[in-house]
Amino acid sequence: MLVRAGDDTDPKATPGFDALVALSTKVSGTPHPAVLSIWSSSSDKFPNFSKQNDHDWVLDTKIGDVPVSIILAGKAES
């Protein structure tokens, strides 16, 4: 979940789930938290933009020398 830097002033803090959601809703301006889904990429083509699963549009890129995948548009289903 994304949190405003001004609200994340203690690097040793480990807020519980509810507190983290409350902080993240300040970012989104909605009742839902703002999230960023990022993981290590296994792609061999950078940059690459592709659809994964039914709803996710993923960017494969590098941050420095580290290959990462980031969901730029997606839909969470419960």
VEXBASE-288715 format. One record per residue: residue number from 1; x, y, z of N, C-alpha, C in turn. Coordinates in steps of 0.02 Angstrom, whole numbers, plus 50000, padded with zeros to 5 digits. Atoms other than C-alpha are relative to their C-alpha. Layout:
BEGIN
+-----+-------+-------+-------+-------+-------+-------+-------+-------+-------+
| pos |    nx |    ny |    nz |   cax |   cay |   caz |    cx |    cy |    cz |
+-----+-------+-------+-------+-------+-------+-------+-------+-------+-------+
| NUM |     X |     Y |     Z |     X |     Y |     Z |     X |     Y |     Z |
...
+-----+-------+-------+-------+-------+-------+-------+-------+-------+-------+
// end
This chain:
BEGIN
+-----+-------+-------+-------+-------+-------+-------+-------+-------+-------+
| pos |    nx |    ny |    nz |   cax |   cay |   caz |    cx |    cy |    cz |
+-----+-------+-------+-------+-------+-------+-------+-------+-------+-------+
|   1 | 50042 | 49942 | 50000 | 50000 | 50000 | 50000 | 50044 | 50062 | 50000 |
|   2 | 49963 | 49938 | 50003 | 50060 | 50174 | 49960 | 49978 | 50047 | 50056 |
|   3 | 50012 | 49954 | 49945 | 50076 | 50301 | 50100 | 50039 | 50064 | 49985 |
|   4 | 49965 | 49937 | 50010 | 50121 | 50485 | 50092 | 50064 | 50002 | 50042 |
|   5 | 49937 | 49996 | 49965 | 50302 | 50517 | 50140 | 49993 | 50040 | 50065 |
|   6 | 50010 | 49959 | 49940 | 50245 | 50650 | 50264 | 49965 | 49963 | 50056 |
|   7 | 50033 | 50041 | 49949 | 50141 | 50518 | 50354 | 50042 | 49940 | 50022 |
|   8 | 49956 | 50057 | 49986 | 50284 | 50392 | 50358 | 50066 | 50025 | 50027 |
|   9 | 49941 | 49965 | 49973 | 50407 | 50481 | 50471 | 50044 | 49957 | 50044 |
|  10 | 49961 | 50043 | 49956 | 50467 | 50336 | 50581 | 50020 | 49937 | 49963 |
|  11 | 49979 | 50059 | 50039 | 50572 | 50208 | 50486 | 49995 | 49934 | 50040 |
|  12 | 50005 | 50061 | 49959 | 50554 | 50086 | 50633 | 49927 | 49981 | 50012 |
|  13 | 50071 | 50014 | 49989 | 50363 | 50093 | 50632 | 49978 | 49939 | 49961 |
|  14 | 50030 | 50057 | 50034 | 50267 | 49936 | 50588 | 49925 | 50002 | 50014 |
|  15 | 50072 | 49993 | 49987 | 50085 | 49990 | 50579 | 49962 | 49936 | 49983 |
|  16 | 50043 | 50057 | 50015 | 49951 | 49857 | 50585 | 49961 | 50012 | 49935 |
|  17 | 50036 | 49997 | 50064 | 49842 | 49821 | 50435 | 49950 | 50058 | 49998 |
|  18 | 50051 | 49947 | 50000 | 49699 | 49939 | 50484 | 50031 | 50069 | 49999 |
|  19 | 49966 | 49934 | 49999 | 49818 | 50083 | 50521 | 50031 | 50014 | 49932 |
|  20 | 49969 | 49991 | 50066 | 49908 | 50055 | 50355 | 49947 | 50017 | 49947 |
|  21 | 50055 | 49984 | 50046 | 49743 | 50054 | 50259 | 49978 | 50072 | 50010 |
|  22 | 50021 | 49931 | 49986 | 49693 | 50217 | 50346 | 50049 | 50050 | 49971 |
|  23 | 49950 | 49955 | 50029 | 49857 | 50298 | 50295 | 49997 | 50000 | 49924 |
|  24 | 50001 | 50006 | 50073 | 49842 | 50234 | 50116 | 49938 | 50031 | 49969 |
|  25 | 50060 | 49968 | 50028 | 49664 | 50299 | 50093 | 50010 | 50075 | 49992 |
|  26 | 49984 | 49929 | 50009 | 49737 | 50473 | 50114 | 50031 | 50012 | 49931 |
|  27 | 49968 | 49995 | 50066 | 49837 | 50441 | 49955 | 49948 | 49995 | 49945 |
|  28 | 50048 | 50012 | 50053 | 49692 | 50375 | 49853 | 49942 | 50050 | 50000 |
|  29 | 50057 | 49954 | 49995 | 49563 | 50500 | 49917 | 49934 | 49964 | 49996 |
|  30 | 50060 | 50042 | 50003 | 49438 | 50356 | 49920 | 49999 | 49956 | 50063 |
|  31 | 50000 | 50047 | 49944 | 49384 | 50226 | 50049 | 50047 | 49940 | 49989 |
|  32 | 49956 | 50056 | 50016 | 49506 | 50105 | 49964 | 50073 | 50023 | 50001 |
|  33 | 49929 | 49981 | 50000 | 49695 | 50104 | 49988 | 50028 | 50004 | 49930 |
|  34 | 49963 | 49997 | 50063 | 49815 | 50148 | 49849 | 50053 | 49945 | 50002 |
|  35 | 49953 | 50056 | 50000 | 49917 | 49996 | 49800 | 50045 | 50002 | 49940 |
|  36 | 49952 | 50007 | 50055 | 50069 | 49962 | 49692 | 50023 | 49928 | 50001 |
|  37 | 49980 | 50070 | 50005 | 50098 | 49784 | 49635 | 50063 | 49997 | 49958 |
|  38 | 49935 | 50003 | 50034 | 50281 | 49758 | 49590 | 50036 | 49937 | 50022 |
|  39 | 49964 | 50061 | 49985 | 50386 | 49600 | 49579 | 50057 | 49992 | 49951 |
|  40 | 49943 | 50014 | 50043 | 50544 | 49531 | 49500 | 49975 | 49974 | 49933 |
|  41 | 50022 | 50020 | 50067 | 50522 | 49513 | 49312 | 50042 | 49943 | 49973 |
|  42 | 49964 | 50055 | 50035 | 50566 | 49357 | 49214 | 50003 | 50013 | 49925 |
|  43 | 50000 | 49983 | 50071 | 50546 | 49446 | 49047 | 50072 | 50009 | 49975 |
|  44 | 49935 | 49987 | 50031 | 50692 | 49457 | 48927 | 49996 | 50059 | 49952 |
|  45 | 50011 | 49943 | 50044 | 50620 | 49607 | 48835 | 49981 | 50061 | 50042 |
|  46 | 50013 | 49940 | 49962 | 50627 | 49782 | 48910 | 50004 | 50061 | 49955 |
|  47 | 50063 | 50006 | 49962 | 50526 | 49885 | 48910 | 49950 | 49959 | 49960 |
|  48 | 50052 | 50040 | 50031 | 50376 | 49776 | 48874 | 49934 | 50013 | 50037 |
|  49 | 50066 | 49988 | 49971 | 50190 | 49808 | 48903 | 49954 | 49946 | 49975 |
|  50 | 50042 | 50056 | 50021 | 50071 | 49661 | 48903 | 49941 | 49990 | 50047 |
|  51 | 50059 | 50017 | 49959 | 49904 | 49598 | 48965 | 50013 | 49932 | 50032 |
|  52 | 49994 | 50063 | 49964 | 49912 | 49463 | 49098 | 49934 | 49985 | 50035 |
|  53 | 50065 | 50021 | 49972 | 49763 | 49365 | 49160 | 49944 | 50037 | 49964 |
|  54 | 50058 | 49969 | 50033 | 49593 | 49443 | 49124 | 50001 | 50076 | 50004 |
|  55 | 50009 | 49929 | 49987 | 49618 | 49619 | 49192 | 50065 | 50040 | 50007 |
|  56 | 49939 | 49965 | 49982 | 49801 | 49663 | 49222 | 50042 | 50019 | 49939 |
|  57 | 49952 | 49975 | 50050 | 49910 | 49770 | 49108 | 50066 | 50012 | 50037 |
|  58 | 49936 | 50002 | 49963 | 50092 | 49746 | 49159 | 50056 | 50030 | 49958 |
|  59 | 49940 | 49972 | 50030 | 50248 | 49846 | 49120 | 50060 | 49961 | 50027 |
|  60 | 49935 | 50030 | 49983 | 50412 | 49748 | 49120 | 50053 | 50051 | 49983 |
|  61 | 49948 | 49949 | 50010 | 50556 | 49868 | 49142 | 50057 | 49985 | 50047 |
|  62 | 49944 | 50006 | 49953 | 50717 | 49891 | 49237 | 50006 | 50063 | 50042 |
|  63 | 49983 | 49945 | 49955 | 50754 | 49998 | 49387 | 50074 | 49990 | 50014 |
|  64 | 49928 | 50013 | 50000 | 50941 | 50017 | 49368 | 50011 | 49936 | 49960 |
|  65 | 49989 | 50065 | 50032 | 50995 | 49839 | 49327 | 49950 | 49947 | 50021 |
|  66 | 50047 | 50048 | 49972 | 50849 | 49757 | 49418 | 49937 | 49996 | 49957 |
|  67 | 50061 | 50008 | 50040 | 50711 | 49687 | 49305 | 49939 | 49994 | 50046 |
|  68 | 50061 | 50000 | 49959 | 50537 | 49721 | 49378 | 49939 | 49999 | 49955 |
|  69 | 50066 | 49997 | 50032 | 50355 | 49698 | 49329 | 49956 | 50041 | 50045 |
|  70 | 50043 | 49955 | 49962 | 50229 | 49829 | 49382 | 49931 | 49999 | 49967 |
|  71 | 50067 | 49996 | 50027 | 50040 | 49820 | 49362 | 49982 | 50074 | 49994 |
|  72 | 50019 | 49930 | 50012 | 49991 | 49987 | 49283 | 49925 | 50009 | 50001 |
|  73 | 50073 | 49999 | 49998 | 49807 | 49947 | 49265 | 49976 | 49929 | 50015 |
|  74 | 50022 | 50066 | 49981 | 49718 | 49805 | 49349 | 49934 | 50003 | 50038 |
|  75 | 50062 | 50006 | 49963 | 49565 | 49744 | 49439 | 50007 | 49944 | 50049 |
|  76 | 49997 | 50051 | 49948 | 49565 | 49652 | 49603 | 49931 | 49970 | 50009 |
|  77 | 50064 | 50033 | 49990 | 49428 | 49524 | 49626 | 50003 | 49962 | 50066 |
|  78 | 50001 | 50036 | 49936 | 49375 | 49452 | 49792 | 49950 | 49944 | 49999 |
+-----+-------+-------+-------+-------+-------+-------+-------+-------+-------+
// end
